[in-house]
Amino acid sequence: MAPTRVDFNLHLWSNLRRFSRALPIGICVGTRMDVLMTDSPDKQLLFDKLKPFGQQHLLRYWDELFSAQRRELAAQIESIDLALIDSLYRGEVDQPNWHELSCRAEPPAAVRLADIVAGAPGSLGITPDAAHECGTKALAAGEVGVLLTAGGQGSRLGFELPKSLYPIGPLSGASLLQIHIEKVRALSDRYGVAIPLYLMTSPATHDDTIRFLAENNRFGLSESDLLVFCQGSMPAVDLQSGKLLLSARHQMFLSPDGHGGTVAALAASGALEAIKKRGIRQLFYLQVDNPLVPIGDPQFVGYHLLAESELTSLAVAKQLPQDKVGNFAQIDGNLNVIEYSDFPDEVAEQRDQHGQLKFWAGSIAVHVFDVGLFERAQAVKTTLPFHVARKKVVHLGQDGEPVSPDEPNALKFERFIFDLLPAARNPIVVEFAEVDCFAPLKNAPGAEKDTAQYVQQMMCAQYRRWLEAAGAKVAEGAQVEISPLFALDAAGVAERIDPGRLFETSQYITDS
């Protein structure tokens, strides 16, 4: 039977044993390898598996390992698709020529912000009011769930825990994860129906996330409305030789397989089956680092449904041609996202007859997916291609000592969730104002943008706008933070704040 809740006492170990063989590669940190493999591994069988691909070096230290270490290494080897890794290294798996494809790209089919503000139907013939009504009905019917990815570590921020646990609340110190969970709770309260949250961790963040949720009683979210599952991993190979890298004598170097691994992880964990049984038809997808995401926005959901789309993406208008966001582009009739690093300057700088950027639509990793698209993608394994990237990887050298390279020395392989766009029926883009939806926490202090200070400023500016729209006043220099449990958006603030109310000092407004 598919899991329908998170068992924090057992840490999902019983389910992990059942699902471990189906995971893309790897399992969550902390899982007992002696549970996964009770028999002593056969060195010769492993050698025979590795030899056709020239990877026998993984057994170099076998005779020095303890029994438990052998089982751990054997489990990693057994879970790897060696033929796939070999094909990726040799370039036998097609990689798009984005430069060539970009040169024949066109702007995406989109709902523009100006039309939304004006209440106009726009190019898709859907009015904002109609979209809002349709989305509201779907939410109230319990047909929409929330899918949140939280696989990143906070090391880039100087934070030793998962990024999801970073205390981003300007006054409250609430973590990113707490803010998102409280938005889901507020959404449930608004529509009078339990809205489930499906939370994807990575092997690096899983245990800490489970522990944090347990310590905080899931921030009030019901056990039956939270399902935590772990994404798979992919190994890295040496850039010159294609040899799989070791991080220790009994461990291969593994890293998360990208947010595109969501599809396989949903299926392998049993979450996809649980979603279907619950009657969830649409999943609102976001990444944990962006606290401004308008989770479950009814208008956004409504545009998706009325367009009969299987994948609808939120976009912001780029300010500069080289803005570091993915670019939505229509290529040969298919909608794609082209990473900024793959988008040629000569294409990015093109402008229309009004002098505006031709490729204006920047991706912020917020989507609504039809569950049927995930089912098809899981059935057809090639729907999501692998992306190959050159990276610096600390690994074990031939002498058994750690090697810290100064230059990229390895190839990593990832899948990206937006690569589902070409496979989706009627995919569309909906534009929102950046100040209303996009402030990702990515950089350490000192960077120009996307630092904790920048994100907090964006949050406080949004709360100030909501208050002022409701007729309240916020004194200059005062900061006000609003918990999602008090008000989910500007409309919620208007319902609860008296016009003319003055906030003279900094204040955190919450119901709890």
C-alpha positions in Angstrom: 0.0 0.0 0.0 1.4 3.4 -0.9 2.4 5.7 2.0 -0.1 8.4 2.9 1.8 10.0 5.8 5.3 10.6 7.2 6.3 8.3 10.1 8.9 10.5 11.9 9.7 7.8 14.5 10.8 5.3 11.9 12.2 7.8 9.5 10.6 5.9 6.7 13.2 3.1 7.0 10.6 0.4 6.4 9.4 2.1 3.2 12.9 2.8 2.0 13.8 -0.9 2.1 10.8 -1.7 -0.1 11.6 1.1 -2.6 15.4 1.1 -2.6 15.8 -1.0 -5.7 13.5 1.3 -7.7 15.3 4.5 -6.8 17.1 6.0 -9.8 20.5 5.6 -8.1 21.3 5.7 -4.4 19.1 6.1 -1.3 18.8 8.6 1.4 21.7 9.2 3.8 21.3 7.3 7.0 19.6 4.3 5.5 21.1 1.1 6.9 22.9 -0.7 4.1 22.8 -4.0 6.1 19.0 -3.8 5.9 19.2 -3.5 2.1 21.6 -6.3 1.6 21.7 -9.0 4.3 23.9 -11.5 2.4 27.7 -11.0 2.1 28.4 -9.4 -1.3 30.2 -11.6 -3.9 33.3 -9.7 -5.0 33.6 -11.7 -8.2 30.1 -11.0 -9.3 30.7 -7.3 -8.7 34.0 -7.5 -10.6 32.2 -9.2 -13.6 29.5 -6.4 -13.6 32.2 -3.7 -13.6 34.7 -5.2 -16.0 32.9 -4.6 -19.3 32.8 -0.9 -18.5 36.3 -0.6 -17.2 35.2 0.3 -13.7 36.9 -2.5 -11.7 38.9 0.1 -9.8 35.9 0.6 -7.5 36.9 -2.6 -5.8 40.5 -1.5 -5.3 40.2 -1.4 -1.5 37.7 -4.3 -1.1 40.0 -6.5 1.0 40.6 -3.7 3.5 36.9 -2.9 4.1 34.7 -4.0 7.0 31.7 -6.2 6.1 29.2 -3.3 6.5 31.4 -1.1 4.2 31.5 -3.8 1.6 27.7 -4.1 1.7 27.4 -0.3 1.3 29.7 -0.2 -1.7 28.0 -3.2 -3.3 24.6 -1.6 -2.9 25.8 1.5 -4.7 27.4 -0.5 -7.6 24.2 -2.6 -7.9 22.0 0.5 -8.2 24.0 2.1 -11.0 23.1 1.8 -14.7 26.7 1.3 -15.9 25.7 1.2 -19.6 23.9 4.6 -19.2 26.9 6.2 -17.5 29.2 4.9 -20.2 26.9 6.2 -23.0 26.7 9.6 -21.3 30.5 9.9 -21.0 31.0 8.8 -24.6 28.5 11.3 -25.8 26.2 8.6 -27.3 23.2 10.2 -25.5 22.0 13.1 -27.6 22.7 16.5 -26.1 20.8 19.5 -27.7 22.8 22.0 -29.7 21.2 25.0 -28.0 23.1 27.5 -30.0 21.6 26.2 -33.2 18.2 25.7 -31.7 18.1 29.2 -30.2 18.7 30.8 -33.6 15.3 29.5 -34.8 13.4 30.1 -31.6 10.3 32.2 -31.1 8.7 33.8 -28.0 6.4 31.5 -26.0 2.6 31.4 -25.9 2.0 33.5 -22.9 -0.5 35.4 -20.7 1.2 38.8 -20.3 1.0 40.8 -17.1 -0.4 43.8 -18.8 -3.5 41.9 -19.9 -3.9 40.5 -16.4 -3.8 43.9 -14.8 -6.2 45.3 -17.5 -8.6 42.3 -17.0 -8.2 41.6 -20.7 -8.4 38.1 -22.3 -5.1 38.4 -24.0 -3.8 36.2 -26.8 -5.2 33.0 -25.2 -8.7 34.4 -24.9 -8.9 33.8 -21.1 -9.9 36.6 -18.8 -8.3 36.9 -15.4 -11.7 36.7 -13.7 -12.5 33.4 -15.5 -9.1 32.0 -14.6 -9.6 33.0 -10.9 -13.0 31.4 -10.7 -11.8 28.2 -12.4 -8.7 27.9 -10.2 -10.8 28.6 -7.1 -13.2 25.7 -7.9 -10.3 23.3 -8.5 -8.6 24.2 -5.1 -11.9 24.0 -3.2 -12.6 20.6 -4.8 -9.3 19.2 -3.4 -7.8 18.6 -6.8 -4.6 20.5 -6.3 -1.6 19.4 -4.3 1.8 21.2 -3.6 5.1 19.7 -4.7 8.1 21.3 -3.0 11.7 20.4 -3.8 14.2 20.9 -0.9 17.4 19.0 -1.9 20.0 21.8 -1.6 22.5 22.3 1.1 23.1 25.8 2.6 26.9 25.6 2.2 27.0 28.3 -0.4 25.4 30.6 2.2 27.8 29.6 4.9 25.0 27.6 6.5 25.8 24.0 7.5 22.3 22.7 7.3 19.9 22.2 4.4 19.0 25.4 2.8 15.3 24.8 3.6 16.1 25.3 7.3 17.7 28.7 6.7 16.0 31.3 9.1 14.9 33.8 6.4 12.0 35.5 8.3 13.0 39.2 8.6 11.7 39.4 12.2 10.4 36.0 13.0 13.5 34.0 12.0 11.1 31.5 10.4 12.8 29.0 8.1 12.1 28.8 4.4 10.4 25.5 5.0 8.2 26.9 7.8 7.0 29.7 5.5 6.1 27.3 2.7 4.3 24.9 5.1 2.3 27.8 6.6 1.3 28.9 3.2 0.0 25.4 2.4 -1.9 25.5 5.8 -3.3 28.9 5.0 -4.4 27.8 1.5 -6.2 24.8 3.1 -8.0 27.1 5.5 -9.0 29.5 2.8 -10.6 26.8 0.6 -11.9 24.6 3.4 -10.2 21.5 2.1 -7.0 19.7 3.2 -4.3 20.4 0.6 -1.4 17.9 0.7 2.3 18.8 0.6 4.7 16.4 -1.2 8.2 17.3 -0.1 11.2 16.0 -1.9 14.6 15.9 -0.1 17.9 14.7 -1.3 20.3 12.2 0.3 22.2 15.2 1.7 19.2 16.9 3.3 16.8 14.1 4.1 17.7 13.2 7.7 18.1 16.8 8.8 14.8 17.7 7.2 12.9 14.8 8.9 14.4 15.7 12.2 13.5 19.4 11.9 9.9 18.6 11.0 9.6 16.2 13.9 11.1 18.8 16.4 8.6 21.4 15.2 5.5 19.2 14.9 5.5 19.7 11.1 4.6 23.4 11.8 1.0 22.4 12.4 0.5 20.5 9.1 -1.3 17.2 9.6 0.6 14.0 9.2 -1.9 12.8 6.6 -1.2 15.9 4.5 2.6 15.7 4.4 4.6 13.0 2.5 8.4 13.3 2.5 10.3 11.4 -0.1 13.9 11.4 -1.3 15.3 11.9 -4.8 17.9 9.7 -6.4 21.6 10.3 -7.0 24.0 10.0 -9.9 27.7 9.3 -9.8 30.4 11.5 -11.3 33.1 10.3 -13.7 36.6 11.5 -14.3 36.7 14.0 -17.2 39.7 12.3 -18.9 39.1 8.6 -18.4 35.4 8.2 -17.6 36.3 6.3 -14.4 33.7 6.5 -11.7 35.0 8.6 -8.7 35.2 7.4 -5.1 34.6 9.8 -2.2 35.9 7.2 0.3 37.3 3.7 0.0 33.8 2.2 0.4 31.7 5.0 -1.2 31.3 6.3 -4.7 30.9 10.0 -5.2 27.2 10.6 -5.6 25.2 13.8 -6.0 21.5 14.5 -6.4 20.2 13.8 -9.9 18.6 17.2 -10.4 15.1 18.5 -10.0 14.2 16.4 -13.0 14.7 13.4 -10.8 11.4 14.4 -9.2 9.4 12.2 -11.6 11.4 9.0 -10.9 11.4 9.7 -7.1 7.7 10.3 -7.0 7.1 6.9 -8.6 9.7 5.0 -6.7 8.6 6.3 -3.3 5.0 5.5 -3.8 4.1 9.2 -3.7 2.7 9.2 -7.2 0.3 6.4 -6.4 -0.7 8.2 -3.2 -1.4 11.4 -5.2 -3.7 9.5 -7.7 -5.6 7.7 -4.9 -6.2 11.0 -3.2 -7.8 12.5 -6.3 -5.1 15.1 -6.9 -5.1 16.1 -10.6 -2.7 19.1 -10.6 0.5 19.7 -8.7 1.7 23.2 -7.9 5.5 22.9 -8.1 8.1 25.2 -6.5 11.6 25.1 -5.1 12.3 25.8 -1.4 14.7 28.7 -1.8 12.0 31.2 -3.0 9.8 32.5 -0.1 7.8 34.8 -2.4 6.1 32.1 -4.4 2.3 32.6 -4.4 1.6 28.9 -3.7 -1.7 27.8 -5.1 -2.5 31.1 -6.7 -6.0 30.5 -8.1 -5.6 32.7 -11.1 -2.4 30.9 -12.1 -4.1 27.5 -11.6 -7.1 28.7 -13.6 -5.1 29.7 -16.6 -3.5 26.3 -16.6 -6.9 24.5 -16.5 -8.8 26.7 -19.0 -5.9 26.4 -21.5 -6.2 22.6 -21.1 -2.5 22.7 -20.4 -0.4 19.8 -18.9 2.4 22.2 -17.8 2.0 25.9 -17.1 5.0 27.9 -16.0 5.3 31.2 -14.1 7.6 33.7 -15.7 9.0 37.1 -15.0 10.0 39.7 -17.5 13.7 39.9 -17.9 15.3 43.3 -17.3 18.5 42.6 -19.2 19.3 40.2 -22.1 21.8 38.3 -20.0 19.7 38.0 -16.8 20.6 34.7 -15.1 17.3 32.9 -15.5 16.2 30.3 -18.0 14.6 31.5 -21.2 11.2 30.3 -22.3 11.4 29.8 -26.1 9.2 28.1 -28.7 11.4 25.9 -31.0 9.9 23.9 -33.8 6.5 24.1 -32.2 7.7 22.9 -28.8 8.1 25.1 -25.7 11.5 24.8 -24.0 13.6 26.4 -21.4 17.1 27.3 -22.5 19.5 28.0 -19.7 21.1 31.5 -19.7 24.5 29.9 -20.1 23.4 28.2 -23.3 21.5 31.2 -24.8 23.6 33.1 -27.3 24.0 36.8 -26.7 23.0 37.6 -30.3 19.7 35.9 -29.7 19.2 37.2 -26.1 19.6 40.7 -27.3 17.0 40.6 -30.1 14.1 43.1 -29.7 10.6 43.4 -31.1 9.1 46.3 -33.1 8.4 48.1 -29.8 12.0 47.9 -28.6 11.2 45.2 -26.0 13.2 42.1 -25.5 12.0 39.4 -27.9 12.8 36.7 -25.4 11.5 38.3 -22.3 10.1 35.4 -20.4 12.5 34.3 -17.6 11.8 31.0 -15.8 11.6 31.0 -12.0 11.1 27.3 -11.5 7.4 27.6 -10.6 5.0 25.4 -12.5 1.6 23.6 -12.4 1.8 20.0 -13.7 -1.1 17.8 -14.7 -0.5 14.5 -12.9 -1.0 12.6 -16.1 2.2 14.2 -17.5 4.2 12.7 -14.7 2.7 9.3 -15.3 3.6 9.4 -19.0 7.1 10.7 -18.3 7.6 7.8 -15.8 6.4 5.3 -18.4 8.7 6.7 -21.1 12.1 6.9 -19.5 13.7 9.0 -22.2 11.2 11.9 -21.8 13.7 13.7 -19.5 17.2 13.8 -21.0 20.4 14.1 -18.9 22.4 17.3 -18.9 26.2 16.9 -18.7 28.2 19.5 -16.8 31.9 19.9 -16.0 32.5 20.3 -12.3 35.2 20.3 -9.7 34.8 17.1 -7.6 36.8 16.2 -4.5 37.6 12.5 -4.7 39.9 9.8 -3.6 43.1 9.6 -5.6 44.9 6.4 -6.7 47.0 6.6 -3.5 43.9 6.6 -1.4 44.2 10.2 -0.4 41.7 13.0 -1.1 42.2 15.1 -4.2 40.9 18.7 -4.3 41.1 19.9 -7.9 41.6 23.5 -8.9 39.9 23.0 -12.3 36.9 21.0 -13.4 38.0 17.4 -13.3 34.7 15.5 -13.6 31.4 15.2 -15.4 28.1 15.3 -13.5 24.8 14.2 -14.9 21.5 15.9 -14.0 17.9 16.0 -15.2 15.8 19.2 -15.2 12.1 19.3 -14.6 11.4 21.9 -17.2 12.5 19.5 -19.9 9.0 18.1 -19.6 7.8 21.1 -21.5 8.2 19.6 -25.0 6.3 16.5 -24.0 3.4 18.4 -22.4 0.2 19.2 -24.2 -0.7 22.9 -24.6 2.1 24.2 -22.4 1.8 27.9 -21.6 3.6 30.7 -19.7 1.9 33.2 -17.3 3.7 36.4 -16.5 3.8 37.7 -12.9 5.6 40.8 -11.5 8.9 39.8 -10.1 8.3 41.7 -6.9 5.3 39.4 -6.3 6.8 36.0 -6.9 10.6 35.8 -7.1 13.3 36.4 -4.5 15.4 33.2 -4.4 18.0 32.7 -1.6 21.2 31.7 -3.5 24.2 33.9 -2.6 26.3 34.6 0.4 26.5 38.2 1.8 28.3 40.6 -0.4 26.7 39.5 -3.7 24.6 42.0 -5.6 21.4 40.0 -5.5 19.7 37.0 -4.0 21.4 37.2 -0.6 19.5 36.8 2.7 19.4 40.5 3.1 18.1 41.0 -0.4 15.4 38.4 0.1 14.3 39.8 3.4 14.0 43.3 1.9 11.9 41.9 -0.9 9.6 40.1 1.7 9.2 43.3 3.8 8.5 45.3 0.7 5.7 42.9 -0.3 4.2 43.0 3.2 4.3 46.8 3.1 2.5 46.9 -0.3 -0.2 44.6 1.1 -0.7 46.8 4.1 -0.8 50.0 2.2 -3.3 48.5 -0.3 -5.5 47.7 2.7 -5.3 51.4 3.8 -2.8 50.9 6.6 0.3 52.9 7.0 3.8 51.7 7.8 6.2 54.3 9.3 9.4 55.0 7.5 12.1 52.7 8.8 9.6 50.2 10.3 9.6 46.7 9.1 6.5 44.5 9.2 6.5 40.7 8.6 3.2 38.9 8.0 2.9 35.2 8.8 1.0 33.3 6.1 -1.2 32.1 9.0 -2.4 35.6 9.4 -2.8 36.5 5.8 -1.8 34.6 2.7 -1.9 37.6 0.3 -3.1 41.2 -0.2 -6.7 40.1 -0.2 -6.2 38.3 3.1 -4.6 41.4 4.6 -7.5 43.6 3.5 -9.9 41.3 5.3 -8.1 41.6 8.6 -6.4 45.0 8.8 -8.5 48.1 9.6 -8.0 51.0 7.1 -5.9 53.8 8.7 -4.1 51.5 11.1 -0.5 52.8 11.7 2.5 50.5 12.2 5.0 52.8 13.9 7.5 50.1 14.9 8.7 46.9 13.4 6.3 44.0 14.1 5.7 40.4 13.3 2.0 39.7 12.7 0.9 36.1 13.2 -2.1 34.1 14.5 0.1 31.7 16.5 
